Amino acid sequence: MKFMDKDFLLKNETARKIYHNHAAKMPIVDYHCHIDPKEIYEDRMFDNITQIWLGGDHYKWRLIRSNGIPEEEITGPADAKTKFFRFASMLPKAIGNPMYHWTHLELKAYFGYEGVLSADTAEEVWNLCNKKLAEKDMSVRSIIEKSNVKMIGTIDDPIDSLQWHKKIKEEGGCSAMVLPSYRPDKAVNIEKAGFTDYIGKLSTAAGMAINSAADVKAALTDRLDYFCSLGCRATDHGLDYVVYSPADEATVEAIFAKAMAGATVTQEEADIYKTDILLHLGREYAKRGIVMQLHYGAQRNTNTNLFEKLGPDTGFDCISTKTCGEAITGFLNALNKDGLLPKTVLYSLNPQDNEMLGTILGCFQGSEVAGKIQHGSAWWFNDNKSGMEQQMKSLANLSLLGNFIGMLTDSRSFLSYTRHEYFRRILCNLIGEWVENGEYPNDEKLLGQLVEDICYNNAARYFGIE
């Protein structure tokens, strides 16, 4: 079998048919990513492959570190070519890792390279990619357009001016909708360093004094309305774990006052404050018809030496085993009792939660949209062939796979749109296996609609971009 040919991962005839005739042609809704809207507005060009490939990509950094390379040649002062060569030298050892597939999908799609990247070919690939990157059709906006992306949901803090979103909206020029997503983690994490300073910045952004938890909620609501004025369709919360510890207003206010006075709040107190803020925000999301995404289950910044040196999001996070089922149902139920449960996407970093989340979905669905409560796409460490198969099999077993809103990049790279191709091939192969096992009818019209919905239509409806 040829390496990563046109039928890569498509192991049966049904899979090949529905992928090539249906999945491959569908546009992309990249509803959750970490790319910089400034680079979209400025239509950035990249000087070399290291800039666009290795800059900010902690997935790659982790693998290079695992090959015994010093940090100076990963995130440090080493030159761009050295960093690329360290990545190329590591790659042949990454058999079975999605990075091996992502890398070669990107090389084919954007650079026309049909070979195999290794230490032996690193010079050839370095020169080819850098030459291609100098061409105008490799600018950020050109990459977005050739990738058939219809919507990009960036991740933005409530205090952000969103100036680049405003400029993109006012001046146009990008083929995709570029919309802010509201991520208020710093206003929620009362127990973490920098909370009091952040509240001061939120006060400035909202143009109001913040002297109480009630003021925090008012300021966050004000900023949410500003985000909505620029097309916000989704929000996101990066939680260590999902909380549900309701308390009366006086208790919440006392905890806020304690934190603002510089005292240390306990974890129990933090959970009470977080619950109150998150419930308020959930209700506000529901009123505006926007999607609430909850990402949880990560242990963050576990290597303190390198965290202190490099900061967060540099590759030192891992899976947490903390169970949150009761908190999730308590939180969703409280919003539902008020008639203000928003469209919600649940992501756990721990794949052991798949079945738990799959059963929670059915408890809180609504008539606003098919699949109102979603089990989010296999996230982060699960964003691989087996992880995606597990997530989709679990979803199919316990809910309706046909209502799934599909893939997202969750990436800082403009070349990561091929992850949608990777997902679509895995999806089609899985469905093809079921069909050829006699578990589902071999009806291309039915199958084509199912696949097109999961690849694009469901997300377009869910996020209101049709």
N, C-alpha and C positions, 0 to 999 in steps of 0.2 A: 504494500500500500504506500502510495506517495505521501511524503511529509506535507501535512497541512494543505492539501489540494482543495479544489472547489467543493468537495464533499467531506471536508474535515468535520469530524464528529457525527456525521450523518450516516449511521450504520445500517439503515434499511431504506427500501425504496419509498415508503410513505414519507419518511423524514426528509429525504431528498426532494420529493415533490412539493411538500408544503413549505419547505424552507425557500427553495428557489422561486416558486410561483407566488408565494405570499409573504413570508416573514422578511425576506431580504429587501423588499421594495418599500417597507413601511417607514415613515418618518420616525424621528426620535423626540420623545419628551424627556428631557434631562431635568427632572423635577427636584433633584437634590445633588448639588455639587459644591465645590470649594474654589472655583475659578474666580479670578479677579475681574470685576466688571470694568475697571479702568483699562485693562488690557484689551477688552472688547472695544471700548470706545476709541482707544488710540490705534486700534487695528495693528497690534504689535507684530513686529517681525523678530525672529530669533536669530542670534549670531551663530549658534551651533546646536548640535543635537543634545549636548549636555544641558543646556539651558532649558529646553522644552521637555526633556525626558527625565532628568535627575533632579532638577530644581524643585525642592519641596516634596519629593516623592518618598515618603518614609517606607512604603512597601519595598522599593528598590534598595533603600539604605539598609534595611534590616538584612536583606539577603547578602549584600556586599560585606557587611559586618560579620555575617556568619561564615564568610570565606576568609576570615582572619586579616582583613585589610585595616590599616590604621585609620582612625577617624579623620586625620588630616587629608586623606585621599578620598573621603566620602562627602563630608559636609565642611571640611576645613579649607585651608588656603591653597591646596594643590590646584594646578591648572585644569581647565575643562577637559582637555584631551586625556590627561592621566585618569581623571574620574571616569570618563567613558570607557577607557581601556580596562579599568578595574571591574566595571560592570560587565563588559563583554567577556572577560576572562572567567568570571563567576558563572555566567549563564549556562554553559553546558552541564553544570552540576545540578541545575534546577529542574531536572526531569520530574514530571508529576506536579510541578508548581504552576499555577495559572500565569505567573510572570513570564514563563517561557512562551506560552501561547499568546499572551497579550503583546509581547515584544514583537513577535513575528507577524501577528495580524497588523500591527501598526506599521511595520516596515513594508509590508505588501501594500496596504491601503494608501499610505501617504507618500511613500518613497519609491514604490515600484520594485522593491528588492525581493527577489524570489529565493535568495540563498539562506544560509544559516549563520547567525551571528556567533562568533567565538573569538578567542584570542587571535586565531589565524586570519580571520576576516575583518577584524576590528578596524584596520587602516582603511580597507576598501569601503566599509560601511560609514566610517567617519567622514570620508571625503564625499561619498555619494549623498549622504544626508545633508551635509553642510552646503553643498552646491544646490541641492533642491530647496533648502530653507531660504536661500537668497532670492528665490523667485517669488513674484508677487502673489501667486496663487497658494503660497504657504503662509500668508498672513493669517492672523487669528480669525478674522471674519470669513476669509476664504475657506479655512478649514471647517468652520461651522457650517457654511453653505454646502460644501461638497459632502459633508457628513449627513446632510438632510435632517438637520436639527430644527425643530419648530419652536421649542421653548426651552429656556435655560433658567433654572431657579437657583440663584446664588444664595449664600448664607451670610446674613448681615446682622450686626448688632443693633439694638434699638436706638443707640445714640448716633449711629452713622447718619451722615447728611444725605446719603444716597445720591451724591452729586453726579456720579457716573451713570447711574440709572436714569436720572433726569436728562442728562445730555443725550444718551442713546435714544430715549423716548422722543425728545424734542427734535433731534437732528436726523434720526433714522440711520440707514446705512447698513444695518445688520439684518440678515434674512430671518433670524430667529427672534422671538419675543425674549427679552432679557428682564426677568422679574426678581425683585428682592424677596427673600424669605426671612422671616422674623425669628431671631434666635436670642432670647432674653436670659441666657444662662447666668450671666454675671449679676443680674438683679435677683436671681433665684438662690444662688449659692451663698447664703448668708454666713456660712461657717468658713469660707475660704478667704485667703489673703487678698486684700485689695477691695473687699466689699464696700467699705465706707467711702473710699475714694471713688468707686464706680457710682455710688448713689449721688455723689456731687456732680459727676458728669451727666448722669441721667437728668438731674435737676436742671442743668444748663440746657440740655437738648430739648427738654419739654417746656422750658420757660416758666417753671414754677418751683416754689420752695417744696422741699421734701422733708417733712418733720415727723412722719408717721408711716406705718405700713399702708394705711389707706392712701396716703399721698403717693407711695410707690405704685400702687395699683392704678391710680389716676394718671400718673405720668406714663406708665407702660401703655395704658389705653390710648393716651394722646399720641404716642409714637406709633402704635399699631394703626391708628387711623391715617397717619402720614404714610406709612408703608402701603396701606390699601389704596391711597390716592395715586400711587405709582404702580399699581397692578399686582400687589402681593396676592399670591394664591395659596401660600403655605407658610407654616411656621415650623420650627424645629426645636426640640429640647434634647440636649445631651446630658443624660442623667446617669450618675453612678449606679443608682437603682431607683425604681419607681417608689414614690412615697404616698402614703395616705394616712395621715394622723390629724384629723380635724380637731379644732379647738375653738373656743369662743374668741371674739374680737379682742377682749381685754388681754387675754393670754398672748395672742399674736403681737399686739402692740408692745407688750412688756418685753418680748423677745427682741423685737426690732430695736427698741430703745437701748437694751442691753448691748447689742452689737454696735450700735452707733456711738455708744459711750466708750468703746474700745475694749469691752470685756469679751471673754471667750464664751461663745454659746456652745451648749452641749449638742451632741448629735440628735438627741431627742427633740431639743428645742428647734434645731435647724429643720428637722422633718416637719414640725408643726408649721413653721413659717413657710416653708416650701409648699406644703399642701395648700395653704391659704392662697398663696400667689398663683399657683398652678390652676386651682379651681376657678379663680377669678378669670385668668386668661382663657381657660377652656370655654367658659361661658361667652366671653367676648369673641372668640373665634367662631363659635356657633352662630352668634348674631350676624356675623359678617359673611358666613358661608365659606370660610377658608379652612384649609386642612391643618390638623394638628399632627405632627410627627413626633413620636417618642422613641429616642434611641437610648438604650440602657444596657448595662451589663459589662462595662469595661473597667478594669483596674488601670488607673492612669499614672504615668510618670513613675514607674516602679524602680528605675535605676536612678537613684538620687544624684549620683556623681555626674552623670551625663545630662540629667534634667537641669541641674544647676548650670551646666556649661552651655547647653544647646536650647533649653526651653521646651515648651510643650509641643506635641504633634511632630516629634522627631523620631518616633519608632520605638518607644519604650513602654507601650501599653500592652495589655493582654486581657484574656477573658476572665471575668469574675464568675463565681459560682453562687452568688447570692440569689435566692429565690424571691420573686416579686409577684407571684400570682394573685395573692389576696389583696395586695395593694393596688394592682392594676384593676381588678374588678371593683374594689371599693371606690377608686377614683372615677372610673367610667360610670358606675352606678349613681354616684352623687350628682354628676352632670346630667345623667339621663333622667333622674328624678325631677330635676328642674326643667326638663324639656330642652336642655341646652347642651347636648352632647354633640360636638362637632364631628365631621368626617375625621377619622383617626387612623393613622398608620403606626403599627407597633413593630419595633425592631429589637430583638435581643441579640447580643453578641455571643451568647451561649446557645449552641444548637440544641442543647437538651431542653430548651424552652419551646421548641417548635410545636410540639403537640399541645402543650399548655396554651400557647397563643392561638392555635387553630381552634381549640374549643371555646376560648373566650370570645372569638369573633361572633359565633352564633348566638351569644347571649345578648348582644347589643346592636344588631343590625337595624336599619331603618329604611323608610320608603323614600328618603331624599334622593338616593342614588344607589344603584346596584353595587353591593360590596362596600357599604358605608364604612365599616370597620375592616381594615386590611392587615394581613400579616405581611409586613414589608419584605422586599427582596433580600436574599441572603446577604448579610452585611459584613464588610470588612474582612475578618479572618475566615468568614464563610463564603466569601465572594470567589468561589472556585467551582470546578465541575461537580465534585461530590456534594459540596455545600448547597449549590443551587438545586441539584437533584433532590436532596433531602428536604429542602424547604418546599419545593413544589409538590413532591409526593405527599408530604404532611398536609399541605394546604388542600390538595386534591382529596385526600382521605377524609378530611374533617370539615371542609367547606366547599366553595365553588372556585376551582381553578380558573374557570372561564371568566370570572369577574376580577381576576388579578390585574393590578396596574403595572406589573412588569418591572423592568430594569431601570437602573439609574447609574450614573458613573461614580458618585461620591468621591470625585477626584479633583486634583489641582492641575491636571494636565489637559491641554486642548487636543491631545492625541488619543484620549481615553474613550472616545466614542465607539471604538471597535469593541469595547466591552459589551455593547448592545448586540453586536454580531455574535460574540461568544455566547451570550445568554440565549439568543434566538436559535442558534444551532443546537444547544443543549435542550432547550424547550422542544424543538421539533423532533429531535431524536427520541426524547422521552415519550412524546405523544405517538410517534411512529411505532415505538415498541408496543405500546398498549393496543394500537390498531392491529398490528401484525400478530399479536397474541390472541386476537379475537375478542378483546375487551371493549372495543369501541368500533362503530361502523366505519368502513373505508369509504367515506363519502367526502370527496374533495371540497364540495361547496360548504359543507358543515365544518370540516376541518380548517378550511381556509379562513372562514369567518372567525372561528375560535382563535386561531393563531394571530390574525390581524388585530383582533380585539386586545389580546394580551400584549402584543408588541407595541401598540399605539393607541387604538381607539378608546380603550378603557381609561387610560391615563388622561387622554385629551378631554374626555367627559368629566372625569373625577376632578381635575384641576380647572375645568371651565375654560379651555382654550379653543374649543371648536368654533 
